[in-house]
């Protein structure tokens, strides 16, 4: 397959960069929301609102996807990850992939020649993917940039070779030759398909539109609360030459518990009234409706988004209400497991200075912690089930299967 070159990959990254940064803006609650013209007065446009639903939707799934190493690890891939801070590396890769649909694990080499790993988000790396192996035939990444996001150190990844560019110029002294048959930039993809091999973001267009509508609702409710707190009053029957209330006096008149109006020369007196107090209920109901839409899109519940629906649920109730979330997490584990295995495979090639065939690693299986950790009561039920199964078929469930069910590891 002919290489397309670093300039092509730079243009490709520029095209995709804005989409990833947009979703990071929603995750960080720094997204811009346009107002409907004429709804909010100019003097109240300073009122702002933020909503963390997108961050909640991402974090709820990311916190349940915990990588726990490899099974049948004949090539000691676990040692490579153990030397590269797996608690940070793996969680960072999963979280970044859920936000931007794809992140990348960059494999380098330290002074001793041992492979190093670090995560690069989807707005600073891209490449050409092999649909069969989900590895890159060539890749490009920005490893360092200045305060203006201008690239300072770039890398162009190819099979058996990685070239580095500093300030736009090739740095031959940094060139890394290796024995891996693919680019040392491994994609970690969330929900890939035939149409979009680099996956889909957890923060979908529906999520973004719903959050925008919810923020507009919150801003309108905040503006309305100004009138809800101090209802508008009116006075009927004032003479034309009566002193008008202006400036600070108007505020004092609105907040005062006592208004002083004198009779006129004919003995008449003005009538003071108050407009009906505005209700906040429509805003609350609209926000709850939008929360239900967002919850349906992200497999969450209203309680996850801060709307109480009853007593605290049990473990079984939580698991039942999050059944779709469990299936989503299980699907994500399969695709992320392929990414972690691919990264370990290439790192093993670098460590051993040997070009391995990929099918040599086919028996190595990624292992995950349980998506829902059982409570004490559920552990008793699981223990009874394990006992009965092992009585029917001796040794059927061992320490490995028990850990995958409960997250508990034997001290023996």
Secondary structure as UniProt FT lines:
FT   HELIX           6..27
FT   TURN            28..29
FT   TURN            37..39
FT   HELIX           42..44
FT   TURN            45..46
FT   HELIX           53..62
FT   TURN            63..64
FT   STRAND          67..71
FT   TURN            74..75
FT   HELIX           77..82
FT   TURN            83..85
FT   HELIX           86..100
FT   STRAND          102..109
FT   TURN            111..112
FT   STRAND          115..120
FT   TURN            122..123
FT   STRAND          125..129
FT   TURN            131..133
FT   STRAND          136..145
FT   TURN            147..148
FT   STRAND          151..158
FT   TURN            159..160
FT   STRAND          161..166
FT   TURN            167..168
FT   STRAND          169..170
FT   HELIX           172..174
FT   STRAND          176..177
FT   STRAND          185..189
FT   TURN            197..198
FT   HELIX           205..229
FT   STRAND          233..236
FT   TURN            240..241
FT   HELIX           247..255
FT   TURN            265..266
FT   STRAND          271..274
FT   HELIX           281..298
FT   HELIX           303..305
FT   HELIX           315..321
FT   HELIX           323..352
FT   HELIX           358..361
FT   TURN            362..363
FT   STRAND          365..368
FT   HELIX           376..392
FT   TURN            394..395
FT   HELIX           399..406
//
